[in-house]
Amino acid sequence: MSVTVDDSQFARGTYSDRRRYLWLTQPFLPLLPSIGCLLALWTEWSAFFWLAAFAWFGLTALLDELLPNDDNNPPISILDDIEEDKYYERVLVASVPSYLVNFTFVCWFIANHEMSVWSYIGCAVSMGIVSGLALAVGHEFGHKTSYRERWIGKFLLGIAGVGQFLTAHLRRHHVDVATPKDIASSRMGETLYHFGACRQQPGFFRESWKIEKERLARKGLSVWNLKNETLQQYLVTVTLFASLTIAFGWIVLPMLLLQMYVCWWYLSLIEYTQHYGLLRDQKDDGTYALPTERHSWNTNMIVSNNLLLNFVRHSPHHLRATRWYHALRDHDSAPQLPFCYPIMFMASMVPPLFWWLMNKRVMAWANGDLDKIHIYEPARERLERTYQGN
């Protein structure tokens, strides 16, 4: 699609999405675990069962750091126009059957081939990473307003096994982001493991159920109702997992449950990285100022942009949550992560390393004022000793 623009830097021509055809990888990405199973069978090299993990944490990280930053940035004046191009939606819709094919093939493979425990775990981890991609696509559709698009989003999130995510994400995270009330905004000095296991993961379950219970109660309905959107998504999960278990035997159920939990931790890695230590200003009446591009950490790298639907350009998503992925712009004024998402995810698993990379950046973001930072209170004394007066 080419659109004539008025912006001075584009005055001599038109804007074209240089990554337009790269998005066509979306229907094929879900098949990585299936491809890994076949390669492991043909080569007798069990490392291929970990193919999706190697692709994300190895190849993607390498390419992101070696390739130039993604300078494909649509001008502000045409954002509404380019969102009308249905090509981008169709690409994502075309990916939905691939997730189902992948789940079915991998379960068939496990049921019909002997594999070691290590290979079985590798298969589950690869599946969990691909479920993380389904989460990204489901998140994209879940933010849209049409009934059809919302249902595609809920279906994909059900496949991924994260039915607790969407309701709490829409009605809590986007409202409370970068404030102490938000279950999905990590605090400076907080470890990934405390954030994920003690706050974010249980918080999504608690908040999504609470929100739906209150919403349905206003309509005079029980929370145990098919209009409960969280319940709808888990019915998709239960139906899929039960069908695959009946079809291929109990041997596949541990893999399905493990890959689901890997997906939950994949979400924790994303959420932990995106808003670490950032805090919105509090007004005199106790409410918080609206979020700006300063309240999300961003990267702008071609491969992870393509894999995660420009989700790494996170600030514009919070400025307008319904905007389609291809219309998300890079903001020069947004705080930047030092490395790409895969590297930051690996660093977050080693808290001292992550803090070494990020705490000085948070301090610079706040101009050295600890009172302007979202701090994990048990770590406050340690942080004050380290940074007070610096």
Residue pairs with C-beta under 8 A, 6 or more apart in sequence:
1 16
1 17
1 20
1 82
1 85
1 87
2 14
2 15
2 16
3 14
3 15
3 78
3 81
3 82
4 14
5 14
5 15
5 75
5 77
5 78
6 75
6 77
7 75
7 76
7 77
9 75
10 75
15 74
15 75
15 78
15 82
17 72
17 74
17 82
17 326
18 72
19 70
19 72
19 302
19 305
19 306
20 87
22 306
23 88
23 91
23 306
23 326
24 91
25 306
26 91
26 92
26 94
26 95
26 137
27 91
27 94
27 95
27 97
27 98
28 98
29 95
29 98
29 130
29 133
29 307
30 95
30 98
30 99
30 101
30 102
30 130
30 133
30 134
31 98
31 101
31 102
32 51
32 52
32 55
32 102
32 126
32 129
32 130
33 51
33 52
33 102
33 106
33 123
33 126
33 127
33 130
34 101
34 102
34 105
34 106
34 109
35 51
36 48
36 49
36 50
36 51
36 52
36 123
36 126
37 48
37 49
37 105
37 106
37 109
37 113
37 123
39 45
39 48
39 51
40 46
40 47
40 48
40 49
40 119
41 109
41 113
46 115
46 116
46 118
46 119
46 122
47 54
47 122
49 115
49 119
49 120
49 122
49 123
49 126
50 122
50 125
50 126
51 126
52 125
52 126
52 127
52 129
52 130
53 122
53 125
53 126
53 129
56 129
56 307
56 342
57 342
57 345
57 346
58 342
60 303
60 304
60 307
60 340
60 342
61 339
61 340
61 342
61 343
61 346
63 302
63 303
64 299
64 301
64 302
64 303
64 304
64 340
64 341
64 342
64 343
65 301
65 339
65 340
65 343
67 301
67 302
67 303
68 302
69 300
69 301
69 302
70 300
70 301
70 302
70 305
70 330
71 330
73 329
73 330
74 82
74 326
74 327
74 329
76 329
79 323
79 327
79 329
82 326
82 327
83 323
83 324
83 326
83 327
85 326
88 324
88 325
88 326
89 149
89 324
92 137
92 140
92 141
92 309
93 152
95 137
96 137
96 152
96 155
96 156
99 130
99 134
99 156
99 159
100 159
102 127
102 130
103 127
103 159
103 240
103 244
104 244
106 123
106 127
106 255
107 244
107 247
107 248
107 252
107 255
107 256
108 248
110 120
110 123
110 248
110 251
110 252
110 255
111 248
111 249
111 251
111 252
115 123
120 254
120 255
121 258
123 255
124 254
124 255
124 258
124 259
124 262
125 258
125 259
125 262
127 255
127 256
127 259
127 262
128 258
128 259
128 260
128 261
128 262
128 263
128 265
128 266
129 262
129 263
129 266
131 159
131 160
131 161
131 162
131 259
131 260
131 262
131 263
131 266
132 160
132 262
132 263
132 266
132 267
132 270
133 307
133 308
134 156
134 157
134 159
134 160
134 263
135 156
135 157
135 160
135 162
135 165
135 263
135 266
135 267
136 307
136 308
136 309
136 311
137 153
137 156
137 309
138 152
138 153
138 154
138 155
138 156
138 157
138 159
138 160
138 162
138 166
139 153
139 157
139 165
139 166
139 169
139 311
140 153
140 309
140 324
140 325
141 149
141 150
141 152
141 153
141 156
142 150
142 153
142 154
142 157
142 166
142 169
142 170
143 153
143 170
143 321
143 322
144 150
144 153
144 322
145 322
153 166
154 163
154 166
154 229
154 232
154 233
154 236
155 233
155 236
157 163
157 165
157 166
157 233
158 232
158 233
158 234
158 235
158 236
158 237
158 240
159 236
159 237
159 240
160 260
160 263
161 237
161 241
161 259
161 260
161 263
161 264
162 233
162 260
162 263
162 264
162 267
163 208
163 230
163 231
163 232
163 233
163 234
163 236
163 237
164 204
164 205
164 208
164 209
164 230
165 204
165 208
165 267
166 208
166 229
166 230
166 233
167 207
167 208
167 211
167 212
167 229
167 230
168 183
168 184
168 203
168 204
168 207
168 208
168 211
169 184
169 204
170 321
171 207
171 211
172 182
172 183
172 184
172 207
172 211
173 182
173 183
173 184
173 185
174 318
174 321
176 182
176 185
177 184
177 185
177 275
177 280
177 291
177 295
177 296
177 318
178 185
178 275
178 278
178 279
178 280
178 288
178 291
178 295
178 296
178 374
179 185
179 279
179 280
179 288
179 374
180 374
182 275
183 199
183 200
183 203
183 204
183 207
184 200
184 203
184 204
184 271
184 275
185 271
185 275
185 278
185 374
186 192
186 195
186 200
186 271
186 272
186 273
186 275
186 276
186 277
186 374
187 195
187 276
187 277
187 374
187 375
187 376
187 379
188 276
188 277
188 358
188 359
188 362
188 373
188 374
188 375
188 376
188 379
188 383
189 355
189 359
189 375
189 376
189 378
189 379
189 380
189 382
189 383
190 376
190 379
191 351
192 268
192 269
192 272
192 348
192 349
192 351
192 354
193 351
194 376
195 268
195 271
195 272
196 264
196 265
196 268
196 272
200 267
200 268
200 271
200 272
201 264
201 268
208 230
209 223
209 230
212 223
212 228
212 229
212 230
212 231
213 223
216 222
216 223
216 225
216 227
216 228
217 223
219 227
221 227
223 231
224 231
225 231
226 232
226 235
237 260
241 253
241 256
241 257
244 252
244 256
245 252
245 253
245 256
269 345
269 348
270 311
270 341
270 345
272 348
273 297
273 337
273 341
273 344
273 345
273 348
274 296
274 297
274 314
275 295
275 296
275 297
275 374
276 297
276 358
276 362
277 358
277 359
277 362
277 365
277 373
277 374
277 375
278 294
278 295
278 296
278 297
278 335
278 362
278 365
278 373
278 374
279 295
279 366
279 372
279 373
279 374
280 288
280 289
280 290
280 291
280 295
281 288
281 289
281 372
282 288
282 289
283 289
291 318
291 319
292 315
292 319
293 315
293 316
293 319
293 331
293 333
293 334
294 315
294 333
294 334
294 335
294 365
295 315
295 318
296 314
296 315
296 317
296 318
296 334
296 335
297 314
297 334
297 335
297 336
297 337
298 312
298 313
298 314
298 315
298 330
298 331
298 334
298 335
298 336
298 337
299 312
299 336
299 337
299 339
299 340
299 341
299 344
300 312
300 313
300 330
300 336
301 312
301 340
301 341
303 340
304 312
304 340
304 341
304 342
305 312
305 313
308 341
309 325
310 325
310 326
310 328
311 317
311 325
312 340
312 341
313 328
313 329
313 330
313 331
315 331
315 334
316 323
316 328
316 329
316 331
317 323
317 328
335 361
335 365
337 344
338 344
338 357
338 358
338 361
339 347
339 357
344 354
344 357
347 353
347 354
347 357
348 354
359 383
359 386
359 387
362 373
363 370
363 373
363 387
363 390
366 372
366 373
368 387
368 390
370 380
370 383
370 384
370 387
370 388
375 383
